[in-house]
Amino acid sequence: MSRKLSFEHVDVFTDKPYTGNQLAVFHTPGKLTKPQMQMIAREMNFSETTFIFPGKASGADAKIRIFTPGEEVPFAGHPTLGTAYVLHKRSKGKKPSNFLLELNAGLIEIEVSGSQKKGYNFTMNQPLPEFGTALQNRGQAARAVGIRPFEVMGGGVISNGLEFLIVEARDSEIISSARLNMEEAYNVTARHKVIGIYLFARVESRKINVHARFFAPAVGVIEDPATGSAAGALGGYLARILKFPPELKLNIEQGKEIGRKSLLHTLVRCDRGIVQSVKVSGRVVSVGEGSVVV
């Protein structure tokens, strides 16, 4: 017997509807199976779709499962913040100032600041980065994103629940001109055993100091408008390059090349050559709601 499942559609890492990164949040999924959740995520065809279940871990407010169109992932940034927004919006009485969300990658703490009048800001405390191998083949990485080898300054593999290949380009214009080469991108992600390629450049600006794009065709995401998990991984990567400053703040612009401009904020704190915390924050806005039949 078929049934209707309701969802909320939100845009994450933006304060303007129809920009940022789209997310469908199924707040009462019932007893959906993993194949059913994957089928729904493929039908929604957003970068990710989330499903909220009762938390099992001690202190958890909810258990969140995250699906790309191609597979379930243990952790992701914009789905975590967007789901926290929906939980906050649907909460009765006094709005909570924090959530503890149970993901397949572990427990993630969410802080809520701001007000209903001025808007709420959502901040996630991410898993600490683990540093993998340095980028060895700049030519292959360059071909994967359609730029020239001499335009790549370096890069490496960083893990924070997901594995990313971070690739630094020489300037922002190179980021804008990048074009995904599907075959080479598959080869690069398979070789490095990562979910995708996070291409970035440092920018001389008061408001924006990083311009980034993220490509993950192996999991069904050709280009992601805003990648909160990779924003945290980048924070760890740059903290290491900059010899672990006490505090590193990044304002990351992403998504404008595909018409979904996004703004992500990363805060990294270090002590004695070790990353102590990584926080990624941003705004979330409601776009609509709907239902599917399963």
C-alpha positions as CSV (number, residue, x, y, z in Angstrom):
1,M,0.0,0.0,0.0
2,S,1.5,3.4,-1.0
3,R,1.8,6.3,1.4
4,K,2.7,10.0,1.2
5,L,6.0,11.3,2.7
6,S,6.3,15.0,3.3
7,F,9.5,16.9,2.9
8,E,10.8,20.5,3.3
9,H,12.9,22.1,0.6
10,V,15.5,24.5,1.9
11,D,18.5,26.3,0.4
12,V,21.7,26.2,2.5
13,F,24.6,28.6,2.8
14,T,22.6,31.6,1.6
15,D,20.0,34.1,2.9
16,K,18.2,34.3,-0.5
17,P,15.9,31.6,-1.8
18,Y,16.8,30.0,-5.1
19,T,20.5,30.4,-4.4
20,G,22.9,28.3,-2.2
21,N,22.7,24.5,-2.1
22,Q,19.3,22.8,-2.4
23,L,18.3,20.2,0.2
24,A,15.2,18.0,0.6
25,V,14.6,17.0,4.3
26,F,12.2,14.2,5.0
27,H,11.2,14.8,8.6
28,T,8.9,11.8,9.2
29,P,10.2,9.0,6.9
30,G,8.8,6.1,9.0
31,K,10.3,2.8,8.3
32,L,11.9,3.5,4.9
33,T,14.5,1.0,3.7
34,K,17.9,2.1,2.5
35,P,16.9,1.2,-1.2
36,Q,13.8,3.3,-0.8
37,M,15.8,6.3,0.6
38,Q,18.3,6.0,-2.3
39,M,15.4,5.9,-4.8
40,I,13.9,9.0,-3.4
41,A,17.3,10.8,-3.3
42,R,17.8,9.9,-7.0
43,E,14.3,11.2,-7.8
44,M,14.9,14.5,-5.9
45,N,18.3,14.8,-7.7
46,F,19.7,17.4,-5.4
47,S,23.3,17.1,-4.2
48,E,21.9,15.5,-1.1
49,T,18.6,14.5,0.5
50,T,18.3,13.7,4.2
51,F,16.0,11.6,6.4
52,I,15.4,12.3,10.1
53,F,15.0,9.3,12.5
54,P,15.0,9.1,16.3
55,G,18.5,9.3,17.8
56,K,20.0,6.2,19.2
57,A,23.3,7.5,20.6
58,S,23.2,9.0,24.1
59,G,22.2,12.7,24.0
60,A,21.4,12.7,20.3
61,D,18.4,14.8,19.3
62,A,18.0,12.9,16.0
63,K,19.6,10.4,13.7
64,I,20.3,11.8,10.2
65,R,20.9,9.7,7.1
66,I,22.3,11.5,4.1
67,F,22.0,10.4,0.4
68,T,23.5,11.8,-2.8
69,P,21.7,10.7,-6.0
70,G,24.3,7.9,-6.2
71,E,25.0,6.7,-2.7
72,E,24.6,7.2,1.1
73,V,27.4,9.2,2.7
74,P,28.4,9.2,6.3
75,F,28.8,13.0,6.6
76,A,28.2,16.1,4.6
77,G,28.0,19.8,5.5
78,H,25.0,21.5,3.9
79,P,22.7,18.5,4.7
80,T,23.7,18.7,8.3
81,L,23.1,22.4,8.6
82,G,19.9,22.3,6.5
83,T,18.5,19.4,8.6
84,A,19.3,21.3,11.8
85,Y,17.3,24.3,10.4
86,V,14.3,22.1,9.8
87,L,14.5,20.6,13.3
88,H,14.8,24.2,14.7
89,K,11.9,25.4,12.6
90,R,9.6,22.5,13.6
91,S,10.5,22.6,17.3
92,K,7.7,23.7,19.7
93,G,8.0,26.4,22.3
94,K,11.3,28.1,22.9
95,K,13.7,27.6,20.0
96,P,16.8,25.5,21.0
97,S,20.2,27.0,20.7
98,N,22.0,23.8,19.9
99,F,21.4,20.3,18.6
100,L,23.4,17.1,18.8
101,L,22.9,15.1,15.5
102,E,23.9,11.5,15.1
103,L,25.3,10.8,11.6
104,N,27.0,7.7,10.3
105,A,30.3,9.4,10.8
106,G,29.5,10.2,14.5
107,L,27.9,12.9,16.6
108,I,27.9,16.4,15.2
109,E,27.1,19.4,17.4
110,I,25.2,22.3,15.9
111,E,25.0,25.8,17.4
112,V,22.2,28.2,16.5
113,S,22.6,32.0,16.9
114,G,20.8,35.0,15.8
115,S,17.0,35.7,16.0
116,Q,13.8,35.2,14.0
117,K,13.8,38.8,13.0
118,K,17.4,39.1,11.8
119,G,17.7,35.5,10.8
120,Y,19.4,32.5,12.3
121,N,22.9,31.3,11.7
122,F,23.8,27.6,12.0
123,T,27.3,26.4,12.9
124,M,28.5,22.8,12.9
125,N,31.5,21.5,14.8
126,Q,33.1,19.2,12.3
127,P,35.3,16.1,12.8
128,L,39.0,17.1,13.0
129,P,40.9,16.7,9.7
130,E,43.2,13.9,8.9
131,F,46.0,14.6,6.5
132,G,46.6,12.1,3.7
133,T,49.0,12.1,0.8
134,A,50.1,15.2,-1.1
135,L,49.0,15.7,-4.7
136,Q,51.5,13.8,-6.8
137,N,50.2,14.2,-10.4
138,R,49.4,17.9,-11.0
139,G,48.8,17.3,-14.7
140,Q,46.2,14.6,-14.1
141,A,44.4,16.8,-11.5
142,A,44.5,19.8,-13.9
143,R,43.1,17.7,-16.8
144,A,40.2,16.5,-14.5
145,V,39.0,20.1,-14.0
146,G,40.0,21.5,-17.4
147,I,42.9,23.8,-16.4
148,R,46.6,23.7,-17.3
149,P,49.2,21.9,-15.1
150,F,51.2,25.1,-14.4
151,E,48.0,26.7,-13.0
152,V,47.9,24.1,-10.1
153,M,49.9,25.2,-7.1
154,G,49.6,22.0,-5.1
155,G,47.1,20.0,-3.1
156,G,46.5,16.9,-1.1
157,V,44.0,14.4,0.4
158,I,42.1,15.5,3.6
159,S,39.6,13.4,5.5
160,N,37.0,14.6,8.0
161,G,34.4,11.8,7.7
162,L,34.7,12.1,3.9
163,E,37.9,12.1,1.8
164,F,38.5,15.1,-0.4
165,L,41.2,15.9,-3.0
166,I,42.0,19.5,-2.3
167,V,43.6,21.3,-5.4
168,E,44.8,24.9,-5.2
169,A,44.8,27.0,-8.3
170,R,46.8,30.2,-8.8
171,D,44.0,32.7,-9.0
172,S,40.2,33.1,-9.0
173,E,39.9,33.5,-12.8
174,I,41.2,29.9,-13.2
175,I,38.5,28.7,-10.8
176,S,35.9,30.4,-13.0
177,S,37.2,28.9,-16.2
178,A,37.4,25.3,-14.9
179,R,35.4,22.7,-16.8
180,L,34.9,19.2,-15.5
181,N,36.5,16.4,-17.6
182,M,34.3,13.4,-16.6
183,E,36.7,10.6,-17.6
184,E,39.8,12.2,-16.0
185,A,37.7,13.1,-12.8
186,Y,36.7,9.5,-12.4
187,N,40.3,8.4,-12.8
188,V,41.6,11.0,-10.2
189,T,39.0,10.3,-7.6
190,A,39.5,6.5,-8.0
191,R,43.3,6.9,-7.8
192,H,43.1,9.0,-4.6
193,K,40.1,7.1,-3.2
194,V,38.2,10.4,-2.6
195,I,34.6,11.5,-3.0
196,G,35.5,14.4,-5.2
197,I,37.8,17.3,-6.2
198,Y,37.7,20.6,-4.3
199,L,39.3,23.2,-6.5
200,F,40.1,26.6,-4.8
201,A,42.1,29.8,-5.0
202,R,43.0,32.3,-2.4
203,V,41.5,35.8,-3.0
204,E,42.5,39.3,-2.0
205,S,39.3,40.7,-0.7
206,R,37.8,42.0,2.6
207,K,34.7,39.8,2.5
208,I,35.8,36.8,0.4
209,N,39.2,35.2,0.8
210,V,38.5,31.8,-1.0
211,H,36.8,31.0,-4.3
212,A,36.0,27.4,-4.6
213,R,34.2,24.7,-6.7
214,F,33.5,21.1,-6.0
215,F,33.1,18.2,-8.5
216,A,32.0,14.7,-7.4
217,P,30.6,12.9,-10.5
218,A,31.4,9.5,-9.0
219,V,28.6,9.9,-6.5
220,G,26.2,11.6,-8.9
221,V,27.1,15.3,-8.2
222,I,28.5,16.9,-11.3
223,E,29.1,20.2,-9.4
224,D,28.0,21.1,-5.9
225,P,26.9,24.7,-5.2
226,A,28.1,24.7,-1.6
227,T,30.2,22.0,0.2
228,G,30.3,22.5,3.9
229,S,32.3,19.3,4.6
230,A,35.0,20.3,2.1
231,A,35.0,23.9,3.5
232,G,36.1,22.3,6.8
233,A,38.6,20.1,5.1
234,L,40.1,23.1,3.4
235,G,40.4,24.9,6.7
236,G,42.5,22.0,7.9
237,Y,44.6,22.0,4.7
238,L,45.3,25.7,4.9
239,A,46.0,25.6,8.6
240,R,48.7,23.1,7.9
241,I,50.2,25.1,5.1
242,L,50.2,28.3,7.2
243,K,51.9,26.4,10.1
244,F,48.9,26.1,12.3
245,P,48.0,29.7,13.3
246,P,46.0,30.1,16.5
247,E,42.9,31.1,14.5
248,L,42.2,30.9,10.8
249,K,39.0,32.4,9.3
250,L,37.8,31.7,5.8
251,N,34.9,33.3,3.9
252,I,34.3,30.9,0.9
253,E,32.4,31.8,-2.2
254,Q,31.1,28.8,-4.2
255,G,28.4,28.1,-6.7
256,K,28.3,31.3,-8.7
257,E,29.4,29.5,-11.9
258,I,26.3,27.4,-11.9
259,G,23.9,30.2,-10.8
260,R,23.7,29.3,-7.1
261,K,25.9,31.7,-5.3
262,S,26.8,30.5,-1.8
263,L,28.7,31.8,1.1
264,L,30.4,29.5,3.7
265,H,32.3,30.5,6.8
266,T,35.1,28.3,8.3
267,L,36.8,28.9,11.6
268,V,39.8,26.8,12.5
269,R,41.6,26.9,15.9
270,C,45.0,25.4,16.4
271,D,47.4,25.0,19.3
272,R,51.0,23.8,19.2
273,G,50.9,22.5,15.7
274,I,47.6,20.6,16.1
275,V,44.1,21.5,14.8
276,Q,41.9,21.7,17.8
277,S,38.5,22.6,16.3
278,V,36.9,23.2,12.9
279,K,33.6,25.1,12.6
280,V,31.6,25.8,9.5
281,S,28.6,28.1,9.5
282,G,26.1,29.7,7.2
283,R,22.5,30.7,6.7
284,V,19.5,28.6,5.6
285,V,16.2,29.7,4.0
286,S,13.0,27.9,3.3
287,V,11.9,27.5,-0.3
288,G,8.9,25.2,-0.1
289,E,7.4,21.8,0.9
290,G,5.9,18.9,-0.8
291,S,5.4,15.1,-0.7
292,V,6.3,12.0,-2.6
293,V,4.4,8.7,-2.8
294,V,6.2,5.5,-1.8
